[in-house]
Amino acid sequence: MKVHNPFRVAFVATLGVGLGLVLIGSIQTLSTILLYVGTALFLSLGLDPIVAWLERRKLPRWAAVLITILVVLAAFAGIILMVVPIIAGQISQLVADIQDLVETGDWNPVADAKDWMASTFPNLKVDDVFMYLEDWFNSLDVGAIGEQIGGGIIAIGGAVLAGLAGAFIVLILTIYFTASTPNLKRAVYQLVPASKRARFIDLGEQITDSVGYYVIGQLSLGAINGVLSAIFLSIINAPFPAVLAVIAFFFSLIPLVGTLTGSTIIVLFCLGLGSPTTALIAAIYYLIYMQIEAYVISPRIMGRAVSVPGAVVVIAALAGGALLGLLGALVAIPVAASILIIYRQVVIPRQNER
């Protein structure tokens, strides 16, 4: 093909590449804002089923939104007022205990576990098993670890302050999106040709309902795990049960692997700052709980959300986590469910008609 004006073609191509680079740079610059907007939209879709339920009880939209927001804010305020003072005190004690362990140099969880196993199972030869672990632990620079812990605590404090500011922005956006969800949906639906609008609206409602039920279900699973963890860890005298219960709650929000990861962290805390017996009891409890959650609690709570195959859940969570971190892992599952809805109700029927 003969190019009549090479300069014009090169100029247009250069402008296209430059526009693409500017667009990519703008997205990276606005990534935090886009993250806030995505989080607020995700949460507003989670609150929409509650608002719709109140509307079916003959309440106007504004009253349903107001009641929903007030109930959610009251619940979080109550949790914060009850839990935060306990968590703050336990975190202070945790930091003090870690500093004492670092300063005295007496902390050796490997030796403690070895002594416990030797006394509990006298016929078991544990010396060879723990020899490598003891050598590895003795080679660690405990002072450097203490400095890293101190720096990590300062970094966590800064992250908490930034998180509180971001949470306030997300709260305002969530209230706005929740109040204007019907208008936002209507605006999107108007972009579709009238001949296909009814089908698009049906699919859109299924997708938004699925996302809403997923958000509510995941929060319910996290609350159940957090409350049961707080009760059980207090009963077995685990160290810092309130802190560990909060860990259980937040990790349970992560699909598929969250409960396992949070349970592992809790057991390691019990082993390092408690006793091997406490860690063993906690490990047995979480093994039983994970089975009950997987086969009893989760199917009942998530029954109204679109079911997603396990392999798709893993792939979606990994991809979302790599792109957007924790929020990406959370949003990836309902996005995968939405794609499955389109695949099952649009792509497959069209293929069958050919």
C-alpha positions as CSV (number, residue, x, y, z in Angstrom):
1,M,0.0,0.0,0.0
2,K,1.4,3.4,-1.0
3,V,1.5,6.1,1.7
4,H,0.7,9.5,0.1
5,N,1.8,11.6,3.0
6,P,4.3,9.8,5.3
7,F,4.7,12.9,7.5
8,R,1.0,13.1,8.3
9,V,0.9,9.3,9.1
10,A,3.9,9.6,11.4
11,F,2.5,12.7,13.0
12,V,-0.8,11.0,13.7
13,A,0.9,7.9,15.0
14,T,3.1,9.9,17.3
15,L,0.1,11.8,18.7
16,G,-1.7,8.5,19.3
17,V,1.3,7.1,21.2
18,G,1.6,10.3,23.2
19,L,-2.1,10.3,24.0
20,G,-1.8,6.7,25.2
21,L,1.1,7.5,27.5
22,V,-0.7,10.6,28.9
23,L,-3.8,8.4,29.6
24,I,-1.7,5.7,31.3
25,G,0.1,8.3,33.4
26,S,-3.3,10.0,34.4
27,I,-4.7,6.6,35.5
28,Q,-1.6,6.0,37.6
29,T,-1.8,9.5,39.1
30,L,-5.5,9.1,39.9
31,S,-5.2,5.5,41.1
32,T,-5.9,6.4,44.7
33,I,-9.0,8.3,43.8
34,L,-10.2,5.5,41.5
35,L,-9.6,3.1,44.3
36,Y,-11.8,5.2,46.6
37,V,-14.6,5.4,43.9
38,G,-14.4,1.7,43.3
39,T,-14.6,0.8,47.0
40,A,-17.6,3.2,47.5
41,L,-19.4,1.8,44.5
42,F,-18.7,-1.7,45.7
43,L,-20.1,-1.0,49.2
44,S,-23.1,0.9,47.8
45,L,-24.1,-2.1,45.8
46,G,-23.7,-4.2,48.9
47,L,-26.1,-1.8,50.8
48,D,-28.6,-1.7,47.9
49,P,-30.4,-5.0,48.7
50,I,-31.0,-3.7,52.3
51,V,-32.4,-0.4,50.8
52,A,-34.6,-2.4,48.4
53,W,-35.9,-4.5,51.2
54,L,-36.9,-1.4,53.2
55,E,-38.5,0.0,50.1
56,R,-40.7,-3.1,49.7
57,R,-41.9,-2.3,53.2
58,K,-43.5,0.9,51.8
59,L,-40.7,3.3,52.8
60,P,-39.6,6.0,50.4
61,R,-36.2,5.8,48.9
62,W,-34.7,8.6,50.9
63,A,-36.0,7.1,54.2
64,A,-34.7,3.7,53.3
65,V,-31.2,5.1,52.5
66,L,-31.2,7.2,55.6
67,I,-32.1,4.3,57.9
68,T,-29.6,1.9,56.2
69,I,-26.7,4.4,56.5
70,L,-27.6,5.3,60.1
71,V,-27.8,1.6,61.1
72,V,-24.4,0.9,59.5
73,L,-22.8,3.9,61.1
74,A,-24.3,3.0,64.5
75,A,-23.0,-0.5,64.2
76,F,-19.5,0.5,63.3
77,A,-19.5,3.2,65.9
78,G,-20.6,0.7,68.6
79,I,-17.9,-1.7,67.5
80,I,-15.2,1.0,67.5
81,L,-16.3,2.3,71.0
82,M,-16.3,-1.2,72.4
83,V,-13.3,-2.8,70.7
84,V,-10.8,0.0,69.9
85,P,-9.9,0.7,73.6
86,I,-9.4,-3.0,74.2
87,I,-7.3,-3.4,71.0
88,A,-5.3,-0.2,71.8
89,G,-4.4,-1.6,75.2
90,Q,-3.6,-5.0,73.9
91,I,-1.4,-3.6,71.1
92,S,0.5,-1.5,73.6
93,Q,1.0,-4.6,75.8
94,L,2.0,-6.6,72.7
95,V,4.6,-4.0,71.7
96,A,5.9,-3.9,75.3
97,D,6.2,-7.8,75.4
98,I,8.0,-7.8,72.1
99,Q,10.5,-5.2,73.4
100,D,11.1,-7.1,76.6
101,L,11.7,-10.3,74.6
102,V,14.1,-8.5,72.3
103,E,16.0,-6.7,75.1
104,T,16.3,-9.8,77.4
105,G,17.1,-12.2,74.5
106,D,15.3,-15.0,76.3
107,W,12.7,-15.5,73.6
108,N,13.2,-18.9,71.9
109,P,9.9,-20.3,70.7
110,V,11.7,-23.2,69.0
111,A,13.3,-24.4,72.3
112,D,10.0,-23.9,74.1
113,A,8.1,-26.0,71.5
114,K,10.8,-28.7,71.7
115,D,10.6,-28.9,75.5
116,W,6.8,-29.0,75.3
117,M,6.8,-31.9,72.8
118,A,9.5,-33.8,74.8
119,S,7.4,-33.6,77.9
120,T,4.1,-34.3,76.2
121,F,5.4,-37.1,73.9
122,P,8.3,-38.7,75.8
123,N,8.6,-41.5,73.4
124,L,9.0,-39.3,70.4
125,K,12.6,-38.4,69.3
126,V,12.4,-34.6,68.8
127,D,16.1,-33.8,69.0
128,D,16.8,-34.4,65.3
129,V,13.7,-32.7,64.2
130,F,14.4,-29.5,66.1
131,M,18.2,-29.4,65.6
132,Y,18.0,-27.5,62.3
133,L,15.3,-25.1,63.6
134,E,17.4,-24.2,66.6
135,D,20.4,-23.5,64.6
136,W,18.4,-21.3,62.2
137,F,16.8,-19.4,65.1
138,N,20.1,-18.9,66.9
139,S,21.6,-17.5,63.7
140,L,19.0,-14.7,63.7
141,D,20.0,-11.2,64.7
142,V,17.3,-10.5,67.4
143,G,18.3,-6.9,67.7
144,A,17.9,-6.2,64.0
145,I,14.5,-7.9,64.2
146,G,13.5,-5.6,67.0
147,E,14.5,-2.5,65.0
148,Q,12.5,-3.8,62.1
149,I,9.5,-4.3,64.3
150,G,9.8,-0.8,65.7
151,G,10.1,0.7,62.2
152,G,7.1,-1.5,61.1
153,I,5.0,-0.2,64.0
154,I,5.7,3.4,63.0
155,A,4.9,2.6,59.4
156,I,1.7,0.9,60.5
157,G,0.7,4.0,62.5
158,G,1.1,6.2,59.4
159,A,-0.8,3.8,57.3
160,V,-3.6,3.8,59.9
161,L,-3.9,7.6,59.7
162,A,-4.0,7.5,56.0
163,G,-6.5,4.7,56.1
164,L,-8.8,6.8,58.4
165,A,-8.7,9.7,55.9
166,G,-9.4,7.4,53.0
167,A,-12.2,5.7,55.0
168,F,-13.9,9.1,55.5
169,I,-13.8,9.8,51.8
170,V,-15.1,6.3,51.0
171,L,-18.0,6.9,53.5
172,I,-19.1,10.1,51.8
173,L,-18.9,8.5,48.4
174,T,-20.8,5.4,49.6
175,I,-23.6,7.6,51.0
176,Y,-23.9,9.4,47.7
177,F,-23.8,6.3,45.5
178,T,-26.3,4.5,47.7
179,A,-28.7,7.4,47.5
180,S,-28.4,7.8,43.7
181,T,-28.1,4.1,42.7
182,P,-31.4,4.1,40.7
183,N,-30.4,7.3,38.8
184,L,-27.0,5.9,38.0
185,K,-28.5,2.7,36.7
186,R,-31.0,4.6,34.7
187,A,-28.3,6.7,33.1
188,V,-26.3,3.6,32.1
189,Y,-29.4,1.9,30.8
190,Q,-30.3,4.9,28.5
191,L,-27.0,4.3,26.6
192,V,-28.3,1.0,25.3
193,P,-30.5,0.9,22.2
194,A,-34.2,0.6,23.0
195,S,-34.5,-2.7,21.2
196,K,-32.0,-4.3,23.5
197,R,-32.7,-2.2,26.6
198,A,-35.0,-4.7,28.4
199,R,-32.6,-7.5,28.1
200,F,-29.7,-5.3,29.3
201,I,-31.7,-4.1,32.3
202,D,-32.5,-7.7,33.3
203,L,-28.8,-8.6,33.1
204,G,-27.8,-5.4,34.9
205,E,-30.2,-6.1,37.8
206,Q,-28.9,-9.6,38.1
207,I,-25.3,-8.5,38.2
208,T,-25.9,-5.7,40.8
209,D,-28.0,-8.0,43.0
210,S,-25.3,-10.6,42.8
211,V,-22.7,-8.1,43.9
212,G,-24.9,-6.8,46.7
213,Y,-25.5,-10.3,48.1
214,Y,-21.9,-11.1,47.8
215,V,-20.8,-8.1,49.8
216,I,-23.4,-8.8,52.5
217,G,-22.4,-12.4,52.6
218,Q,-18.7,-11.8,52.9
219,L,-19.2,-9.3,55.7
220,S,-21.4,-11.7,57.5
221,L,-18.8,-14.5,57.2
222,G,-16.2,-12.1,58.6
223,A,-18.4,-11.0,61.5
224,I,-19.2,-14.6,62.4
225,N,-15.5,-15.6,62.4
226,G,-14.5,-12.5,64.3
227,V,-17.1,-12.9,67.1
228,L,-16.5,-16.7,67.5
229,S,-12.7,-16.1,67.5
230,A,-13.0,-13.5,70.2
231,I,-15.1,-15.8,72.4
232,F,-13.0,-18.9,71.8
233,L,-9.6,-17.2,72.2
234,S,-10.8,-15.6,75.4
235,I,-11.9,-19.0,76.8
236,I,-8.5,-20.6,76.1
237,N,-6.6,-17.6,77.4
238,A,-4.9,-16.9,74.2
239,P,-2.7,-13.8,74.1
240,F,-4.5,-10.6,73.0
241,P,-7.8,-12.1,71.9
242,A,-9.3,-8.8,70.8
243,V,-6.4,-8.2,68.4
244,L,-6.5,-11.7,67.1
245,A,-10.3,-11.5,66.6
246,V,-9.9,-8.4,64.5
247,I,-7.3,-10.3,62.4
248,A,-9.8,-13.1,62.0
249,F,-12.5,-10.7,60.8
250,F,-10.5,-8.8,58.2
251,F,-8.8,-11.9,56.8
252,S,-12.2,-13.6,56.5
253,L,-13.2,-10.9,54.0
254,I,-10.6,-12.2,51.6
255,P,-12.3,-14.9,49.5
256,L,-11.2,-18.6,49.6
257,V,-7.8,-18.3,51.3
258,G,-8.6,-15.5,53.8
259,T,-9.8,-17.7,56.7
260,L,-6.8,-20.1,56.3
261,T,-4.3,-17.2,56.2
262,G,-5.8,-15.5,59.2
263,S,-6.1,-18.7,61.2
264,T,-2.4,-19.5,60.5
265,I,-1.4,-16.0,61.7
266,I,-3.5,-16.5,64.9
267,V,-2.0,-19.9,65.6
268,L,1.6,-18.5,65.2
269,F,0.8,-15.7,67.6
270,C,-0.5,-18.2,70.1
271,L,2.7,-20.2,69.7
272,G,5.1,-17.3,69.9
273,L,3.4,-15.3,72.7
274,G,1.4,-17.9,74.4
275,S,2.1,-21.6,74.8
276,P,2.3,-24.6,72.4
277,T,-0.8,-26.1,74.1
278,T,-2.8,-22.9,73.4
279,A,-1.5,-22.9,69.8
280,L,-2.5,-26.6,69.4
281,I,-6.0,-26.0,70.7
282,A,-6.4,-22.9,68.4
283,A,-5.2,-24.9,65.4
284,I,-7.7,-27.7,66.1
285,Y,-10.5,-25.2,66.5
286,Y,-9.7,-23.4,63.3
287,L,-9.4,-26.6,61.3
288,I,-12.9,-27.6,62.5
289,Y,-14.3,-24.1,61.9
290,M,-13.0,-23.9,58.4
291,Q,-14.8,-27.1,57.6
292,I,-18.0,-25.9,59.1
293,E,-17.7,-22.5,57.3
294,A,-17.0,-24.2,53.9
295,Y,-19.8,-26.8,54.1
296,V,-22.5,-25.2,56.3
297,I,-22.1,-21.5,56.9
298,S,-20.9,-20.2,53.6
299,P,-23.4,-22.1,51.4
300,R,-26.3,-20.8,53.5
301,I,-25.1,-17.2,53.6
302,M,-23.9,-17.0,50.0
303,G,-26.7,-19.0,48.5
304,R,-28.3,-16.0,46.8
305,A,-25.1,-14.8,45.2
306,V,-23.9,-16.3,41.9
307,S,-21.9,-19.5,42.5
308,V,-18.4,-19.3,41.0
309,P,-16.2,-22.4,40.4
310,G,-13.3,-22.8,42.8
311,A,-10.6,-22.5,40.1
312,V,-12.2,-19.3,38.8
313,V,-12.2,-17.9,42.4
314,V,-8.5,-18.6,42.8
315,I,-7.6,-17.1,39.4
316,A,-9.8,-14.0,39.9
317,A,-8.6,-13.4,43.4
318,L,-4.9,-13.7,42.4
319,A,-5.4,-11.4,39.4
320,G,-7.4,-8.8,41.3
321,G,-4.9,-8.9,44.2
322,A,-2.0,-8.3,41.8
323,L,-3.8,-5.4,40.2
324,L,-5.4,-3.6,43.1
325,G,-4.3,-5.3,46.3
326,L,-6.8,-6.4,48.9
327,L,-9.7,-4.5,47.2
328,G,-8.9,-6.1,43.9
329,A,-9.1,-9.5,45.5
330,L,-12.5,-8.7,47.0
331,V,-13.9,-7.1,43.8
332,A,-12.6,-9.8,41.6
333,I,-15.1,-12.5,42.7
334,P,-18.3,-10.5,41.9
335,V,-16.7,-9.4,38.7
336,A,-16.0,-13.0,37.8
337,A,-19.6,-13.8,38.8
338,S,-20.9,-11.0,36.5
339,I,-18.8,-12.4,33.6
340,L,-20.3,-15.8,34.2
341,I,-23.8,-14.4,34.1
342,I,-23.1,-12.8,30.7
343,Y,-21.4,-16.0,29.5
344,R,-24.3,-18.2,30.6
345,Q,-27.2,-16.0,29.5
346,V,-25.8,-14.2,26.5
347,V,-22.8,-16.0,24.9
348,I,-24.1,-19.6,25.2
349,P,-27.6,-18.9,23.9
350,R,-26.2,-17.0,20.9
351,Q,-23.9,-19.9,20.2
352,N,-26.8,-22.4,20.4
353,E,-28.9,-20.4,18.0
354,R,-26.2,-20.6,15.2
